[in-house]
Amino acid sequence: MNDKKTISRRGFLGAIAALGSIGVAACGTQATNRASVASPDRSSAKLPGRGEFVVRGAHILTMDPTLGDIAGGDIHVRAGEIVAVGKELRTSGGEIIDGSAMIALPGLIDTHSHLWNTPLRNLVDEGPKMGYFALTLGLGKEYKPEDTYRGVRLGVAEMLYSGITTVHDWSHNIRGPAYADADLRALRDTGTTALDSPTVLPQGGLPADQTMDLADLARVQRNGLRRRATDF
């Protein structure tokens, strides 16, 4: 075992946090051009350059009732956005990817996930002391905003690796404004398509004599993610 390279947990999380994504989904019409949509602020992200490429000769499952499946079809992607889908597309420039032995289909959608607790997954066990609720209630209190950021980013990286390009993130460990900001920043920095549902509540809820911070909930709503699912 000593001759194998190892990586620390901190190193692993730091490396995985550098991942970005390009979602590949089928367009609604063959060889259709779409107007580009402005990307959100990614000042803190380190996403790879998106560039331009064409997937050639793939079996495309468009999920469109009119187009159906396209055998030996092409997908033209520019700056992270699909600009055309069809057979033998005429393009100039960009990388060519051989998709002749591949199936291309829209990214999957996860409609219910708690991304903040991704790092806790392998700690959950059976029973009242180490079950999901007991564990997340206990460790959720120890979370810092940076833990939220890393947990969300790691969770998104796992999803992208599995073909999930859209996620509904139920954020139920928001312990203050900085936690909501960290959650949204992680979703922006990965480049994924997301719907974020912050409760502005910590895991386990508030004490009986406290109320939800509605002012901060409104702030999050104003400044949150505003990306359309059709961007990918």
N, C-alpha and C positions, 0 to 999 in steps of 0.2 A: 504493500500500500504506500510505502514511503516514496516510491518512484513516480507516483502520480501527482500531477499538479493539483493544488487545492485553491479555493477561493473563499475568502471570509464572507459572512453574511453582509457586512457593510459594503464590501467590494461588489458583491453580487447585486445588491439593491442599487448601488450607484451606477453599475454598468447597464442594468435593465432600464434604468430611468432615462437613458440616452436614446431609447428606441423611439422611432416615430412611425407613421403609417401612411400608406396610400391605399384608400379603399377603392376597390374595383367593382362597380355595379353596372348592370346593363342599362343602356339608354332606352327611352320609350319608343323612338323611331329609328329606322335604319339610316346610318350615315347622317345623323342629325347633329348640327352644331348647337352648342348652348352658350349663352352669355355667362362669362365668369362671374363668380360671386366673391365679394371682398372677404378675405380671411380675417379672423380675429387677431388681436394683438398677441404676438408670440415673442415679446421682447426677452422673456426669460427662457424660452425654449431653445433647444439645440437640435432641431429636426434636420434630417439629411436633405440635401437639395432634391427637389422633386423632378425637375427637368422634363423630358419628353421621351415617350417610348411607344412602341406599337407591338401588341401581342398578335402574332400571326398564326392562323390556321387552327385556332382552338375550337372546341365544341362548346358553343356559348348557349347557356340556358338563360334566356332573357327574362323569363317570368312575365313576359308581355303576351297577352292573348292574341294580338295581331301578328307580331313577329314570330312567336314561337321559338323553337330552337334553331340555331344557325350552325350547321356543320361546316367546319373549316372556315370559321369567321375571324374577323380582325377586330381589335379594340385599340383605339387611338387615345392615349392619355397625355395631357399636357398640364404641367404645373399642378398635378394632383387631381385633375378633373377630366372625366371622360368627355371627349369632344366628338367622337364618332364611333359607331358600331356598324359593321357590315361585312360583306365579302370583298376581298381584294381591294381594300381601301387604298387610295392614292395619297401618299404622304411624302413629305420631304424632310429629311433630317430626323434625328432622334434614334435611340437605341431600338434594335429589333429583337424581340424575344420570341423564341420558337415555342408555340403553344400547341403543336400538332399532336402531342400525346397527352394533352391536358383538357380538363373541363373548367370553363370559366363561368362563374355564377355570382349574383349579388352577395355582398357580405351578409352574414347572419345578424339577427337583432336579439339582444338580451333585454328583456323588458323589466327585469327586477334583479338588481344586484346592490350589495352594500360594499362598495369597493374599499372603503376605509379600513375594513377589517381583514383584507386579504392576507396580511402577514400572520394573522392569528389562526388561519385555517388548520394548520398542522398541529396546533395545540389543543384543539377541541377533542374531547373524549366523552364517553358516556357517563351518566350519573349527575347528581345534583351539584357537585363541586367543580367539575370540569366540562359540563355540557355547554352548548353554544351560548345560552343566555347568561349563565353564571360567569363564564369566561369573559365574554364581551362586556358585561356589566362591570366586572372587576378591572380589567385591563383598559377599558375605554376611559376610565377616570384618569389613567396615567398618560394618556395620549397628549402629545404636543402637536401644534400645527404641522411641524415638519413630518411627524409620524403619519398624519393624515395625508399629506402630499405624497409621501413615498408609498403608502398603502394603495392609494388610488392609482398612482402611476404604474405600480407593479401589476395591479389587477387589470388595467387596460392593456398592458403589454402581453399578459397571458391571453386575453381575449383576441387581440390582433393576431397572435400566433396561431390561434384556433379558428380564424376566419370570421370572428365577430367584429364588425366594424361600427355598430351602433349599440349604445347601451343606455338604459334608464337607470341612473345611479340614485338610489334612495339613501341620502346622507343623514343618518340618524345618530351621529355623535358630534354634532356641532356644539362645541362648548364655549363659543364666542365668535366674534367677527373674523378673527384671524383663521379660525378653522374653516369657515365657509370660503374665505378667500383662497386658502390652500387647496381645498377640494376643487374649486373651479379652475385654479391655475394648473393643477395637474391634468385636468381634462383638456384644457387648451394646449398645454405643452406636448401632449401626445399626438395631437392632430386628429383625434378620433371624433366621430359624430356622437353627441351625447345630449340627453335630456337629464338635467340635474334637478332633484327634488329635495332641497335642504329643508329640514324641519326646524332649524334653529333651536334644536333641543339636544341635550346630551343623551347618550344611551341610558335608558332607565327613567328618563323624564326629569322634570324639575320638582323641587320641593313643593309641598302643598301651598305655601305662602308666596310663591313666585309665579310670574306669568311669562309667557313667551315674549321675546324681544321682537315685537312686530315692526318696529322701526328698522331694525337690521334685516329682517325678512324682506321688507320693501326695498332696502338698498341692494340686497342680493338679487332681487328680481330685476331691478333696473340695470345692474352691472353684470349680470350672469351671461351664460353662453347664449349666443344668438346665431347659431348655425342651423341651416336647414338640412334635413336628411338627404335632400337631393344634391348636396354638395359633393357627395361621394357615390 
